Amino acid sequence: MRCKQPSRNAQRSTRRLIASINEENLTTAEVLRKYTGGPKSGVFTDGSADPNPGPGGWGVVHVENDKIVTEEWGHEPATTSNRMELLALMAACRVVPEGTRVTVYSDSQLCVKTFTEWAPSWEARGWKRKTGEIKNLDLVQELYGILKKRKEIELQWIKAHAGNRWNEYADSLATAYRREVR
């Protein structure tokens, strides 16, 4: 008997379902009790949409010496994960006072590379990629303009769902719209 190989869309849907099942969906209090690892200072951001596209949220927490300085979160009824990641990065720039040196952590390699590698050449080409459109161009242009002025902000990638306390906390803020308790 021969088995038919699942389509790419079916494989993608299965991976998304497994990732959704594996996500803990913890409250911020549960995150603080469960996790202790990772950097102790910085600004941690996350964005989420489930399904993607679908309802989504973003979260940002500014931490110094393992203490919360400030946090923000929000949600939209119809969005994408990437859009929520970008809104979280914009909020990160907003919560850090100008002139304050800080590392902003994002678990989105796409977002980090957008601003650390690709945006300068896109801007030089009139906001065009060599292939295809730049998605969320409105947010990319606005955030790139902010980051060019805010040289004291360093973007850095951090692995998602790896037990980094404050990244998990930002994830909890980004998914708070799904729960009755933040």
Secondary structure, DSSP 8 states (H G I E B T S, - for coil): -------HHHHHHHHHHHHHHH-----HHHHHHH--BS-SSEEEEEEEESSSSEEEEEEEEEEETTEEEEEEEEEEEEE-HHHHHHHHHHHHHHHS-TT--EEEEES-HHHHHIIIIIHHHHHHTTS--SSS--TTHHHHHHHHHHHHH-TTEEEEE--TTSSBHHHHHHHHHHTGGGSS--
